[in-house]
Amino acid sequence: MSGKYPVASWKELDALLRRHNFYLKSQKGSHIKYEHTSGMIVVVPRHKVISIGVLKGIIRQISLLERVSEEKLIVELKEGKAL
């Protein structure tokens, strides 16, 4: 199951979140808060490698707010790494 999720850094998640109507709200230590235009907040740890559990949760939140399938977001995250 975890094989379908790419290894991602906080920078790659930053790009994905910004493409889906999130903006940087604040940062405290190594955790960055992003706010969606609807008001929902997502916290991303500023790590070189984001754990699978955290990555799944963030992708699930983006999927629910933006009404985009999780699979499409995973592909977008993988393609973003190639660019």
Secondary structure, 3 states (H helix, E strand, C coil): CHHHCCCCCHHHHHHHHHHCCEEEEEEECCEEEEEECCCCEEEEECCCCCCHHHHHHHHHHHHHHHCCCHHHHHHHHHHHHHC
